[in-house]
Amino acid sequence: VKDATLLNHAPLSKLAADNVPLVGPIYQSVKFTTKPWRALSPAELKSSYFYSRESNPTVRQLETALARVSRREDAVAVGSGVAALSCALLAQLKAGDHVLLFVESYKPTRHLVRRLLGKFGVSHTMVSVAEAARLQKHLRRGKTRALLFESPTNPMTRVVDAAALAAFARKNRILTILDATFGGLHNHRDVPIDLMVQSLTKFAGGHGDVMGGAVLGRKELLAPVREAAVHLGPVLDPHAAFLILRGLKTYAVRWERHCRNAQKVAEALAIHPKVARVLYPGLPSHPDHSLALRQLEGFGAVVAFDLGPSFSGTERFLRRLKIFQVAASLGSTESLAAPGELFFAGDLSAREKKLAGITRNTVRLSVGLEDADDLIADLERALK
Ligand SMILES: Cc1ncc(COP(=O)(O)O)c(C=O)c1O
């Protein structure tokens, strides 16, 4: 054969059965060959790889790792956290269904339910987490199919009683979907939520250089989610899956440091005269502190606060930060600051913003892994 043919068919390295790499390889291949299809047993058909939009060994390694750490039966990994939310919702809902959600949720999540699903005949009711214990009156008989919530919430870090919501949903035969991104991978393990959603872009990847998302839960509930993912196509690339798998190795150490730094930053802000209010679930002054102590192992990286009345808006303050970078996202190594109203509340009415507790002076921090004293000094300098 000629060079062009030869070079297109480089033989794969063959490893003996007991000679295995310690780090899983990146199966950066779209296609996989098998023995003739007709010769495959049903079990082989199920476990074989054919085409990477449907399944890929590196992505599968990640799914297995996520299911194990979250103590769920299985996981479906996709290209972003929003893709995970949309696959979960589209798989479980149909025209005529009704969804309950909270004002205190990520803006694209609200968009997905209010705008996109609305176009396909799914109705919704959006209430504040302050009403979480009184949801009964918002149920629509025979129609309410799902309760979608976050904990802690983006951006104001409210903690929702996940076990109480799960019990309420079970009693009323509605599906619970918890976006657990702010609480990381190890929290909410024992809560009987039907589907858990994670943005892997945050604490799982951890370095701000890769996007991914996952839906976790019982296999039976995940089957339609996987089907939706295969047919809608928000694939997680194997190289991205590899980077997230690499991130997972340091997850526990990073989580601890994020939480320690965030606690110190929150405490420093709480006593600063130019700060009107600080929300961090680890502060005793947080409205859900006692619930957070029961429900969470570590309070996460996000601290929300309101600048005091000497500021009219967040811009002047944000422009003076040097270590904190002004950007969206959270849970990566570097510290970030974002204007709360501009980034997270553009779709909310004045009344809804009030319910969510977001003002023009609200700042959301994602506290990174730098030295906490340097971070506090940066904030104090900008406040001055
Ligand atoms: C709570 C929450 N859910 C979902 C997402 C979406 O994740 P992604 O950006 O990976 O789509 C985010 C992103 O900030 C988030 O904060």
The ligand as an SDF file (V2000), in Angstrom:
LIG
                    3D

 16 16  0  0  0  0  0  0  0  0999 V2000
  -26.5390   26.6750   39.4240 C   0  0  0  0  0  0  0  0  0  0  0  0
  -26.0620   26.5360   38.0210 C   0  0  0  0  0  0  0  0  0  0  0  0
  -26.6040   25.6010   37.2370 N   0  0  0  0  0  0  0  0  0  0  0  0
  -26.2120   25.4240   35.9680 C   0  0  0  0  0  0  0  0  0  0  0  0
  -25.2420   26.2290   35.4080 C   0  0  0  0  0  0  0  0  0  0  0  0
  -24.8890   26.0430   33.9750 C   0  0  0  0  0  0  0  0  0  0  0  0
  -23.6970   25.4130   33.7970 O   0  0  0  0  0  0  0  0  0  0  0  0
  -22.9120   25.5090   32.4050 P   0  0  0  0  0  0  0  0  0  0  0  0
  -22.3430   26.8770   32.3310 O   0  0  0  0  0  0  0  0  0  0  0  0
  -21.9190   24.3980   32.5490 O   0  0  0  0  0  0  0  0  0  0  0  0
  -23.8900   25.2610   31.3170 O   0  0  0  0  0  0  0  0  0  0  0  0
  -24.6460   27.2240   36.1770 C   0  0  0  0  0  0  0  0  0  0  0  0
  -23.6180   28.0990   35.6000 C   0  0  0  0  0  0  0  0  0  0  0  0
  -23.1850   29.0620   36.1750 O   0  0  0  0  0  0  0  0  0  0  0  0
  -25.0690   27.3870   37.5190 C   0  0  0  0  0  0  0  0  0  0  0  0
  -24.5550   28.3530   38.3020 O   0  0  0  0  0  0  0  0  0  0  0  0
  1  2  1  0
  2  3  1  0
  2 15  2  0
  3  4  2  0
  4  5  1  0
  5  6  1  0
  5 12  2  0
  6  7  1  0
  7  8  1  0
  8  9  2  0
  8 10  1  0
  8 11  1  0
 12 13  1  0
 12 15  1  0
 13 14  2  0
 15 16  1  0
M  END
$$$$
